[in-house]
Amino acid sequence: MNKDKRKKIGRGLMNHILLAGIGFIWIYPFLWTVSASFKSQTEFFENRLGLLPKAPTLDNIIRIWSKADFGTYFINTVIVSLFSVIIVLIMTMMAGYAMGRYRFWGRNVVMAIFLGSIAIPLVSTIIPTYEVIKSMNLIGTRTGLILSQAGGAHVIFLLLFTSFFESIPKEMEEAAKMDGCNYFKTFFYVMMPICKPIATTVVIMETIWAWNAFMLPLVLTLNNPSSRTLAVGLYVFKGENVVDWTGIAAGGSIAVIPIIILFIFMQKYFVEGIAGAVKS
């Protein structure tokens, strides 16, 4: 083995060690949270930074799932996330198709309004959203949570679909028209099947957003704890004088693991969707 090849292997090894160290630092808080969920309260304070529990226990998970009604919070989160993702996906896909494929009067103005809405802080929309949901008599209900999470401009998703549909050759639409497809058939049978990577990206991002949402669900479920989501459910473990740290760790682990599983199985399409949008 010559000297240059040994240097190249050495540099590669050093890069892998450096990246592994950075990766461990990045993932350490998650590993610590999972580890803390299997510790007793005493061990948690005695062995705060350790990742391996000396006496692993499932008491924290059993306690929050049964006594803290975390099972109900989990089901609420799944339902709210699922339906909000469906609504957002349909709305942004159809709007992106119209914005990307057609040059109608006022298109630039509409796009400017959407882009300008990015600068509006989310906190400033809580009161109007609350009043709208209240006027519909949906305060403290899953339906109200779904509509509040699915509402909004969702500009990032709209831009992803718009950019993707703009890049599609016009010949595909012309061929569809020659086969007898109208506007809606062209959208459903030609355009929707080929935007799977972008749709998957939107599904992942919106699922994460809806799953981790805190402020709106907190405001809308103050009077009805049975409709709370996981993020709001974790808040009950923080008392005025006492904090149930192991309960929070167990709840946080339960809340984050489904999102990690979702991303692992759909990361291929997520990367393809982002890459396709950037290339467009």
N, C-alpha and C positions, 0 to 999 in steps of 0.2 A: 504494500500500500504506500503510495507516494505521499510526500509531505502536503501537497495541495489538497488531496482527498481527505487526509486526516484533519486538516483545518476546517474543511467544509463540514465534515461529520461533527467536529467539535462545536462549530457555530450552530449547527442544527440542534444538537443536544442542549446547548445553552438556551437557545430560543424556546425549546419545548419545556425546559425547567422553569424559565421565566414566565411563560404563558400558564403553566400549571399552577405556579404560585399566585399569579394574578387571579386565575379562575377560582382557586381555593378561597382567597380573600373575598371575592365577589359572592361566592355561594355560602360562605361561613354563617351569615345571619340566618339563612334558611335552615342549614343543618343544626344550628344552635336551637332554633325554635322547635324543630322536630324532636331534638334530644330533650329539651326542657319539658315537652309534653309527656314524657315517660318518667319524669323525676317526681319525687315527693316534694312537699313544700320545704321540708328540712334540708333535703339534699340540694334543692334548687339554690338555697342561700349559701350552703357550705361549698358547693362545687359549681359556681356560677358559669365559668367559661369552659368547663369540660364538656366534651361532646359525647362521651360514653357514660350513660347512667350506671351507677354502681349497683343499684337494685331497681331495675326497670319495672314499672307498674302501669297498668291500664286504667287505674282509678280515675285519672283526670278525664280521659276520653269518655268513660262510662258515666261519670258524674255530669259532664256538660251535655252529653247526648240525652240523658234521661231526666235529670233534675233541672237543667237549664233550658230544656225544650229546644235543644239545638237541632234535633231531627226536623221539627217544624220549620225552623229558620232555613235549613238546608233545602227542603222541598220548596219553600217560597222563593228562594234564590234561583233554583233550577227553573221554576215556572216563569218567573219574571225575566230571567236572562233569555230563555228560549223564545218566548213570544216577542220580546223587544228586538231580538236579533232578526227574527223573521220579518217584522214590520220595517225595520231599518234597511234590511237587505233589499226588500222589494221597492221601497221608496227611492233609495239612492241609486239602485240599478236602473229603474225606469227614468229617473231624472237625469242620470248620467248619459243614458242613451239619447234622450232628447237634446241635451246640451252638446253632446259630442258629434251627433250625426246631422243635425239640422241647424241652419243659419237663419233663425227667425228674427223678426223685428224685436229689439229690446234685449237680445240675448246677452250682449256685453254688460248692460245695466244690471240684469239679473245676476250675472256672474260676479260683478263688482259688489253687489249687496251681500251675496254669499261669502265672498272673501272678506268683506268688512266685518261680518258677524264673528269672525275668528277673534277679533280684538275685544269682544264683549266678555267680561268675566262671567264665569258660570254662576258665581254667588249672586250676581245681580238679577238672575233670572228665576231665583227660587221663589220669591214672593209672587210674581205673575203666574208661574207654574202652579203654585199652591192655590191661587184664586181660581184658576181655570179648572183644576181638579175638584175644588170645593163646589164650584157652580154646577158640576156634573154629579154631585153627591157621591164621589168616589174616594173621599178621604179615608185612609185606613184600610183600603181594599187592594187586592192584588192587581185588579184592573187599573186602578189609579197609578200604581207603581209602574206597570207596564207602559202605560201611555206617557207617563212623565219621563221614563228612561228612553222611550222611542222618539219622543219629541225633540225638537231642535233641528238645526240645519245639517249637522253631520257633514261638514264641509270637506273634511279629509276624505271620507268615503266617496262623496260626490266627485271630487277631483280625480280620484283613482279611476272611477268608472268612466268619467268624461275623457280622460287621457287615453284610456284603453280603447274606447269606442272610436275615438278620432283616428287611431292608428290603423283601423280595419279598412282594407281596400273597398272602394265603392262597387267593384265588380261583384262582390258577394251579394250585395243588396240587389243589384241589377239581375243577377242570376236567379235570385229568389222571386223577383217580380215576374220574370219570364216563366217561372214554374207556377205562377198563379198565387203567390203569397201576397197578402196585403200588409199594411203597417204592423199590425199586431202579430200576425203569423211570422213575419220576418224577425220580429223581436224574440218571440218565444221559441221558434224552431231553428233559427240561424244564429242569432246573437247570444242568447243565454248559454247555450252549450259551450261556446268557445271562451266565455269569460269566467270559467271555473277558478283559475288561480286568483283573480281579483276578488271574486265572491268569497273564496276561502279566507283571504286576507281580511276582508270586512267582517266575516263571521268571527274570526279569532279576536280581532281588535274590539269589536262591539261586545263580545262575550266577556272579555276582560273588563271592559268599562262598566257593563251592567252588573257583573258579578261583584266588583269591588266598590260600587257606588255606595256612598255613605250619607252625604248631607241630605239629598232629596228623600231617600227612604226614611231617614231619621225624622224629618219634619212631617212627612205624610203618615207615619205610623205611631206618632206620639200617643194617640188615644186608643190604639189597638195593637198591643204587643204581639198578638198572634199572627200579624201580617209582616212582622219584621224579617229582614234578610240577614245573612250571616254577618255582614260588616256591622250592622246595627246591633246584632245580638252580642257581638264581642264587647260592645260598649258597656253592657250590664255588669261585666266582671270588674269594672273600675268603680269602686265606691268612693265616698268622700274621704275616708280615712284609711281604708284597706284596699289593696289591689290583689286580686287573685291571679298571680303571674303564671302559674302552671295551667290554670284554666284558660287564660288568654293564649298561651303557647299551644295548648291542645286545640282550641278553636281555630287559631290561625293556621295550624297544620291542616286541619280538615278543610278549611276554606281555600287554601292555595293549591293543594294536591290535584283537584280536578282540573284546574287551569293548566298545570304543568303537563298532565296527561294529554289534555286536548292539544296543546302546542306540540308535544312530541309526535303525535300521530298526524298532525297537519302542517308541520313546519316546512315540508317540501313545497306544498302549494303556497304557503305564506311567502317563502323566499322567491318563488317564481312570480307571484303576484306583485311584490315590491319591485323586483327586477324588471318585470314587463312594464310597469307603470313608469319607472325611471327611463327606460329605453324609449318609451313613447314620447 
